[in-house]
Amino acid sequence: MEKQPTFERGTVNGIRIHVMPTKRFKTYAIAVYMGAPLQEDTVTPLALTPFVLRRGTEAYPETIRFRERLDELYGAGFGFDIYKRGDYQIVQFRMDVINDAFVQSADSLLEKAFEFLGGCITAPVTPDGVFRSKYVKEEKETLTQRIEAIVNDKIRYAAERCIEEMCKEEPYRLHALGNRRELEGIDASSLYRHYQEWLEHSAIDVYVIGDTSLEEVERLVKDSFRINRAGETPYARSIPVPRTGEPNTVIERLEVTQGKLNLGLRTTITYADDAYPAALLFNGVLGGYPHSKLFIHVREKNSLAYYASSRLDGHKGICAIQSGIEFQNYEKAKQIILEQIEAMKAGRIDAKELQQTKAMIANQLREIGDSAFEMIGFDFNRVLSGKERTTSQLIAATEEMEASAIQAAAETFHVDTIYFLRNREEV
C-alpha cells in the first residue's frame, strides 16, 4: 500500500512553505494564505486589496492581458477567497496548473504559475507609484455589491447580525468583507499604503501539492515573491470568551416574510484542545446533519422551521444555530431549540444519532483526501492553531468518543445571544 504523502516544511524570506510531493494529481495545487488581525481600520481596505490585485501586474498591466495569461498557461485556474478564522482576516489566493508531464511545454508550468502568482501578489500595476485609480474605483463597486448581497440574503444577514451582537466588544464582530461606509473614503493612495503594510506584516503561508519538491518551491518563492522579511509572522491563538448568566436577546425588524431565529453559543473548547473531537461531535449531534436533533425536533416533529442547523467555528469557540420560522412560532421554536441543547448537557444522546454523526464526520474527513485544495485547507488549521492533527487522527478520535465525553463537552457550551429577525408588524 502506497504511503500517504505528507507536507514538508520550510521558510523563505519570512514566508512559511508547505509542500506535499506527490504524483497522484495531474495538476499542481497552489494556495497562498495571507492573514492579518481583524481590525476596524484595516478590515475594509484589506478586503478590497485582492479585488484590485486581480486586475493587473507589472508584467500584465491590462486586465484582459492578465486573464489571457491564464489561458496561455493551458487554462490555469486562479481565484481568491476572503474569510475570517478566529480573530484573523484571511485572504487565500488559489491557482491550479497542469503538470508539465501532460503537455508539451518547453518551460516549467509550475515556474510560470509562480511568476504569475508572485507578480499578482507582490508586483501589482502601479503607474504613479500607487494602485491604478480606475481599478480601485471599479473594484470598490464590486465589493459594495458583494456586501449588499449579504444584506439581501436574509439567511446570511441574520447569521452575521447574530455574531455582530454576540461579539460587539470583540474583533470577531467584523465581517471579512468590511463595510460599505469605510469603502467610500478609500482611494488609490490610501489603499496602496494599507497594501504595503499588509505585505510587510501579514502571516504568509504558501502551499503546493503536486509533482515537485520542497527545494524547488523554496526557489520559486524566493524568485517570484518580492518579499524579504527578517522572520515569519506567527498566528496568535484566539482565547475563547466564556459566557455566564442569561443570554442577550436581540429582536430586529425589517421587511421580511419569514423569521430568522439564530442563537450564538460560546465554548472554551477550540481546535487546539484535545476535547475538540468531542465538540465536533456535539455540533454534529445537535445540528450539523439532517439526522441531528435540531432538524428532527424543530423541523420534522413539530413543523416549526423551514431549516434548522448549527455550525461550529473551532478557532473561535463559537457554535451558531440557524433556523427559519414563521413569526408567530418564535417562542415555541426557541423553547425546543433550547431543550435540545439541554438534552445534550444531560447526556441524552442515543446510540443511533451518535453512530450516524460519527459516520458523517468520518466520511467528510475521508473525502478531504480526494481534493488537493481540501487537504491544504485542513492542514492550514495546524498553522492557525499550532495543533498537529491529521484527518486520520481526527477520525480515530471521534470514532472512539463515548457519549459521556460529548456530554462533558456540551456542558462547556452556553447560550450567549438569541437573535430574531422578524417583520415590522405585530402578528
N, C-alpha and C positions, 0 to 999 in steps of 0.2 A: 504494500500500500504506500502511495506517494506521501512523503512527509508534508504536512501543511506548512506552506511558506510563512515566514514571519517578517515583521518590519525590522530593518536595520536602521540605526540612528546615527546622525552626525550633526555638526553645526558649522555653518559658513557665514562669516560676517554678521553674527548675531541672529541668523536665521536657522531655526531648527529644521533638519532634513529627516524625512521618514521614507524609506524605500523598501518595497516588497518585490524582490526579484522573482519573476515567475513567467513561464511560457504559456500559462493557461489561457490568457486572453489574447485576442488578435489586435487589441488596441492598447495604447498607453493611457492610463487614467491619471490626470494631474490635478491636484487641488492645492490652492494656496489659501490659508486661513489668516486673516489679519484681525486681531481683537484689541479693543480699547475699552476702558471702563465706561459704563453708561453714565453720561453727564449731561446736564441740561444744556450747557453752552456748546457741546460738540455733537450731540446725537443727530441733529438735523444735517449739518454740513457733512458729517461722515456718511450719512445715508445717501446724500446727493453725489458724493465723490465717485463711486463706481459707475453711476449712470453717465457721468462726464468722461471718465476714463475709457469707456467703451466706444467713444465717438472717434478717437483717433490717437495716433502716436507720432513721435518724431519721424519714424520711417514711413508711416502711412497716415498722414495728417488729415486726409479727407475720409469721411465715414464710409463712403462707397468703396474706396480703395481698401480700407481696413477690413471690410467684410469680404471683399474679393480675395484677400489674402487667405482667408479660411478655406475658400473653395480651392485655391492653389495647393493647399496642404491636404488634398484629397478629401475635401469636405469635413475638415476638423470641426468638432463641436466646441463652442465657447459660451459661457454664461456666468452669472453670479447670483448669489443669494445674500440677503441681509437678515439677520435674526439676532435674538439675544439668548445667551446661555448664562444662567446665574446673573450676576450683575455686570456682564460684559455684552457689548455690541460687537457682533462678529460679521465680517464681510468675507464670504467664501467665493473665490474665483475657481471655475472648473474648466478644464479643457480635456478633450479626448482626441487622440490622433492615431491613425492606423500604424501598426508595427511595420517597419521597413521591409520585413521578410515577405510581406504580402503584396508589395507594389514594386514597380521598377523605378526606383528613385536613386539618383546619384548622391543625394545629400541625406543626412540623417534627419528623419522627420521629427524625432524627439528633440534634436537640437534646434530645428526650425520652430517647433512648438514653443520651446523655452525662450527663443528670441522674441517671438510674438507676445507671449505672456509677460515676460520681463519688461518688454517695451510698454505694454499696456499699463502695467502697474507702476513702473519706475521711470518711464521716459515718455510722458504724455506730450501732446502737441501744445506748445506754449509760445505763440507768435510774438507776444510782447512781454515775455518773462512771467506770464500768468496764464491761466486757462483761457481758451478762446471764448469770448463773451457770448457768441452765438450759441455755442454748445451748452453753456451754463444756463442761458435763458430757456432754451428748448427743453433741457432735462429737468429744470425746475417745474415746468409744466407737466412733464411725465410723472415726476414724483408726486406732484399735487394730485394728479388723477389716481395714483396708487393709494394715497392716503384717503381720498374721497371714496374710493371703492370700499374701504373698510367701513366707513360710516354708512354707506348704502347697503352693505351686507350686515343685517342686524344680528345674525348669529355671531359673527366676528366682532362686531361693535360691542355687544353685551359682554363677550369674553374679555375684551380689552378694558372695558369700563370697570368690570369687577376687579381686575388686577390693579387698575389705577386707584380705585378706592381702597383696596386692601393694602397697597404699598405706597400710600400717599407721602410717607416720610422716607421712602427708600428709592434708590436709583431704578429699581425694577419696575417702577410705575411708568417709566418712559417707554414709548413704542420704538421699536428698532428702526422704523422709517421716519422718525422725528415727527414734527408737527408743521402745519401749514403756516402758522403765524411767523415762525422763525425763518421759513423759506423766503419770505418776502424781502428780508433785509440782506440776503446773501448775494454777493456779486462775484465776478471772476477773481478779483484780487483777494477778497476775504476767504473764498473757498480754497484758493491755492495755498494760502497761509495755513489753513487747517490741514490740508493735504500733506504739506511738508512736515508738520508736527506729527501727524499720523504715521507717515513713513518712517520718521525718526524714532518714535516711541512705542508703536503698537507691537503686540506679540505676534510674531510671524512664524507660521509652520508651513513647510512645503512637503506635500505627499506625492509619491509616484508609485503606481503599481503597474508592472509590465516587465518585458524582457530587457532589463537594464541592470545597473549595479549602483551601489551607494556612491562609489568613487566617481562614476560618470555623472550622476545627478549633482553631486557636490561641485564638480567642474562647471556644469551647465548653469547652476545657480550663481556661482561666482562670476561667470562670464556674462550672464544675461540680466542680472538684477543689480541696478545701481544703488546698492545699499551697502554701507560699511560701518557697522556699529561695534563698539567695544565688546559688548556681551549681549546674550539673549535676554528677552523680556519675559519673565515668568507670569503665569496667571495666579492671582491670589484667590484662594478658595473662599466661596461665599459662606458666610456664617449664618446659619438659619436663625430666624427670629421667632422665638417661642410665643405661643398665644395662650393667654389665660383670660378667664372671665367670659362675659356674654358676647356673642358675635355682634358686629356692627351691621345694621340693616339699612340698605340704600334703595329707595324706590325712585326710578326715573321715568318721566312721562314724555313720550314722543308720539308722532303719528304712525303707529304700528297696528297691525291687525292680529298679531299673535304675541303673547307674552314670552319673555325670555327670563327664566329663573336660573341664576348662576350662583354657586357657592364656592368660596375660596377657603381651603383648609391649609393649615401650616403643620409641618412636622419638623422635628430636629434631625431626621434621617436624610442624608444626601448620598450621592453616587459614591463618594469615597468611603462610606461606612460599611462595615461588614453586614449590617442589618438591611442594606439596600435591596437585596433579593426579596426579603420579606415585605418591604414597602412596595416593590414592584408587583408582588402578588396581591397585596392589599388593594392596590389600584385596579388590578385585573378583575378580582372578585367583585369589587364594588361597582365599577362602571366601565371597564376597559373593553368589554366584548358584548355581543348580542345575548350571551347566556348570563351576563352579570346581574347583580341584584337590582341596580337602578333600572335597567331595561326591563327586567321581568316584573318587578313590583310596581314601578311607576307607570310604565307604558303598557305592558301586556295585561297584567292582572287588574289594574284599576283604570286603564284607558285615560290617564291624566296627561300624557305627554306625547308629542309628535316624535320627539327624540329625547334620550336621556343617557348621558355618558360621563366619564371622568377621564382626566389626563394628568399625568404626573410629570413635573419638572424636577428631575432628580438632582440638578445642580443648584437649585434654589430651595428645595424643600417645600414645594407648594403642590397641592392637588387641586385641580379646578374641575368643578362639576358644572355641566351644561344641560339645560332642558328647555324644550319649547312647549308652552302650555296655553290653555285658554285663561283669560284674565281672572275669571271667577274661581279658577281652581288653585289659585296661589297658595292659600293656607293649607289645603289638603295635600297638594304636591310637596310643599315644603316639609310638612309633617312626615310624609312617607320617606322622603329623601333622608331626613334626619334619623328616622327609625332604622334605615339601612346602615348608616354609619354606626349607630349604637349597637346594632346586631353584630357588626364586625368586632367592636370593642368587647362585646360579651362572649365572643368566640363562637357565634352561631354561623359556622361555615360548614356546609355539608360536603361530604366526600366527593359528590359528583361535580359540583361547581368548582371545587378546588382542583380536581383532576382535569377538568376542561380548561381551566385557566393555565395550569402548568403546560398542557399540550399546546395551547395557543401561543404562549410565550416562547416555548421551545421551537415551534415552527417558525415564528418570526425571526428568532435569533439564527436559526439554521439558514434561512433564506438570505441573510446578510452575506454569507459566503458565495452567493451566486452573482453578486454585483461588486465590482471593484470600488465604486464610489460609496456603497453602503459599508464596506469594510473600512474604508478611510474614515467615514463618519463615526463609526463605532470606536475606532482607535483614538479619534480626537477627544473622546471622553476622558481618556487617560491623561492627555495633556492638560485638559481643563481641571481635572480633579486631583491629579497626582496618584491615582489609584490604578495599579496594574490589574487588568481583568480581561480575560478573553471571552469570546462568546461561549466556548465550551465550558469554561469555569462558571459562567453565569447560568447556563442551562443546568449544570450539575447542582449548583447551589439552590436553584428554585425547585428542582425535582425532588430533592431530599428534604425540603422545607415542610414542617408539620404545621397544622392549624394553630397550635399554641404559639408558635413563633410569629405567625401572621397576626394573631390577636395581640401579642405584645407590641408589634409594630403599629397596629391600629390605635392602640392607646396613646401613641405619640401624635396622632392627627387630631387637631382641634379646629372647629369651625371658626374662622376669623371674620368672614364677611358674607352676608346674604344680599345679593343684588337682584332686583327685579325691574325689568324694562317692560312698561305697560303703556296702554293708550292714555290719552289725556282725559277722557270721560270716565266717570264712575260707572261700574257695571250695575 
